């Protein structure tokens, strides 16, 4: 097998759109998530025989792949999601792109796609966003969502590692997750389906993790008027994630300590979210309450809610930063979560501190300039 030595940003080949082909920038106040895309994309091919080809930035275009491509039959596909922000100083920056590159490399190893240098990918994305930086909204609420994607393209129906692959990056402007304000959600604590399982791939960002959740999400909306699913696992009903987000609970534990808790990564059931990591680092820096990464169950949460021990509960992810929870439907019972009734002080503080970092109001090493 040829070496998988990484492509390099210094080898980038750039082909720009003609001015007549450039699209009109959408109104940042009317954006729908994932519907608008900027003028250019990044792509680089790999083959087992030749290794990585030359990386290139080119006009956005449709992909041409064989009908037998492994991505279409065996879901040999991974992706990432990160954002670029236009700061109050008008500089464009990426939020912790090294973390996304590191996680993508981990996912690539698990699905037997070729390795690459994460720093080179970040530098290629920086160049891409720099070229199309006018697509980064002039807004303090809208951002540029970036989607690196890695697919197996070998035209073969054998269930084995792909001998050909394509890594590409597309991006487009997105509006605020809560366009009408900071709204809490109701969760269905589902006891029938699971999102991930021990020994599975729940800790990797693979497309195959998401497709099976759509049906359950639709059931939650149609039957229970819930916005998201609270994913449980095993006979103990271990809490794992909220929809596509990591989950946090601020409660008073059995020892009488105020504690922020989120499921541990050790179980292999949950995605190691970049926002999750950022919130944990902020909370530990504050030093105002105990911060724990450990497993807990739906039974424990329900008991704590009934004893008025829970203060706040929220999901955390790239799209929304934090998403407050106000109700959980569990085994036919509606459990009220006091997040918003107490003013959501910690949830709101997390949101404000991260937003201030991302839009450059608070200097941080987490932000990476595109130029």
N, C-alpha and C positions, 0 to 999 in steps of 0.2 A: 504494500500500500504506500502511496506517495505521502510525503510529509504533510501534516496539516499546518505547518508554519503559517502564521497569520498573514492576512492581507495588511497593507500599511496605508495610513492616511496620506503619506507623502507620495504614494503612487496614484492618488485620485485622478481620474480623468473626468473633466467637467464639460458637459454639453448643455448650453442654456437654451431656454425657450426663445422663440422669436417674440418680439414685443406684441405682435398681432395675435399671438396664441395665449398670452397671459390672461388669466381670468380676473374678473372684477372681484375685489375683496368684499365679503359679505358684511352686513351690518352686525357689529358685535353684540347688539342688544336683541338680535333675533336668531341667534345660533341654535341649532339642534345638534346634539352630541353625535359626532361621527358621520356627518352628512356632507361636510365641506372639506376639500383637500387642496393643499397648496400646489404651486406649479411644478415643482421638481420632486424627485425621489432619489434614494440611494439604493444601489444594488451591487452585489458581488456574487459570482458563481464559484462553486467548488466541485471538483470531480475527484474520485478516488485515484484516477490515473495521473492527473496533473496538479492536484492540490488547489490552492486558492488562485483565482484569476485576478485581474486588475479591478479594483473597486472603481465605481463610476457614479457620478451624479448626472442625471439626465431628466428630460421632461417626463412628467407623470404619464404612465402608459399602462395599458392592459398587459397582463402576463400571458405568454403563450406556452402552455405545458401540455404534454402528452396526456391523453385520456387515461392512461394506465399509471400516471405518476403516483408514487407511493403516498403523497399527501392526501390524495383523493380517496384512497382505499383503506389505508391503515392509520390515518391521522398522524403521520410523522410531521408534526408541526408544533412549534413553540412561538411565543410572542412575549412582548413586554409593553408596558405603558408608562410614559413619563411626560413631563410637561416643560415647556419653555415659557418664561414670564417676561413681560416688559416692565421693568422696574420704574419707580417714581423718578429715577434719573434718566429714563429712556433707554437704558442699557438692557439688552436681552440676555437672559441667563437660564441655564438648565438647573433643575433641582435634583441633586444627588445622582447624576447619571451613572457614576461609577457603581452604585449599588444595583441599578438595573442591569448593567453590563455583566456584573458578577453573577447575578441571579440567572441571567440568560445563558451564561456559560455553564452553570450548574445544570440547567434544564437540558442543554444540548448534550452534555455527557450522558444524562439519563436516557435520552431518546436516541443515542448513538448518531448524533450529527457531529460534524467536525468541530474541533476546538478553534478558538481564535483569541487574539489579545484584546481584552475588554477596553483597554486604553485606546487602542486603534479604532474600535467601534465608536467610542465616545467622540474622538476627534473627527471622525467622518460625520457623525451627527451634528457636531458643532458647525462644521463647514456647510452642511445641508441647510441648517437653520439660518446661518449667516447669509447665505445666498437668497433665501426666501424670508428674510426677517420682517419684511413689510406685512407678512401674513400673521405675525404675532400681534394680536389686537392691541390697539392703543386704548387700554382699558385697565381698570383696577379690579375687574371682576371676571373678565374673559381671558383665556390663555390659549396656547398652542399645544394640542395633544399630539404626542409622538408615538408611533407604533412600529417598533422594530419587529420583524417577523422572519422566521427561519423555517424553510420547508424542504422536505425530501422530494426531489423531482425525477428520480430514476423511473423510466417507463418499464416497470416490471411488476407482475402480480405475485411475486414471491414475498413471503412474510419474513423479511430480514432487513438488515441495515441498508440504507439508501447509498448508492455509489455516486449519486449526484445530488447537489443541494443548491438552494438559492437563499441568500440572506438579503433582505431588503428593508427599507425604512420609508414609511409614508407619514404624513403629518397634516393636521388641519386645525383650524381655530374652533374652540368650543366655549360655550357660555358657562355661567355658574351652575353648579349642580342644583341649587335651590333658587330658581329664577324669581320666585315670588316670596323669598324669605327663608329663614332658617326653620325648616319644618321637621317635626319628629315623625317617626314611622311606627307602624304596628307590625309585629313579627308573628309568623306562624312557626311555632316550635314543632317541627315535623318529626314524628316518631316512626314513620314508615320508610322513608328514603334516606340515603346517606350521600354526602358529597364526596367523601374520601374514606379510606380505610387503612388499617395498619398494613404496611408493606406495599401500599399503593403509591400513587404519584401526586397526591394532594398538595405536596410541598413544592411542586414544579408548576410553571405557568404554561401549561399545555392546553391547546384548544379542546382536546378530548375531555378535559375536566369540566368544561362549561356547557357543552351541548346537552348533556343529560339533565342539567339543572333547569333548563327552560320550561319543561313540562311541569315540574314541581312549583316553579315560580308562578306559572299561569294558574295553577290550581289554587295557590295561596290567594291570588288576586280575585279569581272568580267565586270561589266558595266561601272565603273568609274575609274578603276585603282587606287583606294584608298587603303591605308594600314589598316585604321581603321575607325570606325564609331564614329561620334560625336553625342551622344545621346541627344535628345531634349525632352521636356515634356510640354504638355498643349497648349492651344491656344496662350499663350505668347511665346512659344518655349523656355522655360527655359533650359539653358545648365546644363547638369548633369554630365556626364562622357565621357571619351574618350576610346572607346573599353572596356577593363577591368581595366582601370586606372582612377584615379582622375585627374581633369584638373585644370591647373593654367594659369592665364593671368597676365602679367606685362604690365600695361598701364598708361597713364596719364588720370586721371578721369575728370569729368565735372568741378571739382573745381581747376583743374590744378595741382593736387597732383600726384606724382608717386606712384602707388599702385599695390601691388600684391594681386590678388583676386582669391578665389576658392569658389565653391558653399558651402553654409551652410549645416551643418548636420541636422538642425532643420526641414527641409522639409521631412526627412525620405526617400529621393529618392536615396541617394548615400551611398556607403560603406565608413565607417570611416577608411580609410587606415592608416596603420602604417607609411608608407613613407610620406603620406600626413601630418600626425601629426608632423613627424620629420622635414619636410621642413618648416612648419609654426613656429616651435620652433626655428629653425636656423635663419629664417628671422627676427623674433622678437628679437632675441639676437643681430643680426647685427644692428638693429635700423636705417637702411638707407633709408627706404621708408615705407609707410603705408602698413599694412598687414590686409586684411579683409576676413572674411568668410561671404559671403552674396550671394544671388541669383542674377543672371543676365541672360539676354536673348540673343538669336542669333541675333535679330534685333540690340540690343545695341552693340554687338561685331562687327557686319558687319559695323555699322555706325562708330565705333571707328577705324576700319581698313581703311575705305575709307578716314577718316580724318587724317590718319597717327598718331593716338594716341596710337596704340598698339606697344610695344617694343618686347615682347617675349611671346610665348605660348608653353606650354609643358604638357604632361601627366606625371603622377608619380605613381610608383608602385614597388612592390618587385622585379619583374623580371628585370626591366631596370633602376630603380631609377628615372631617368628622360628621357623623349622621346620628342625631339623638334618637333614642328609643323611648316611646311612651306607653306601649302596651305589648303584651305577649299573649297569644292564644295558645294554650297548652292543655291537651287532653280535655277539650270542651270548656275550659275555664279561661276567663280573661283576667290576666294579671296586670295590674297597673304599675307602671314604672314611673317614679316621681321626677325623672330628669328635668322636664320643663317646668313642672310645678314648683320646683325649688330654684328655678332660674338658670339651671344648667351652668353653674359658674366654672366648673373645671372643663367641661366640654367646650364652652365658649372661649375660655382662656387658651386652650390648645389651638382652636381655630384661629384666633387672633394672632397668636405668637408665630404660627407657621405661615400665615398669610403675610405678616410683616416681614418675615425672612424672605419669602418667595418673591415679593414685590420690592425688595430692596430697602425697606424702611429700617430693617435691622440687619446690619452686616453679618454675614455668616459664611464659613468655609464650605457650607453645604451647597452654595450657589456657584455655578461654573459659567463664566462668560463665554459667549459663542465666538467672539472675536479675540 
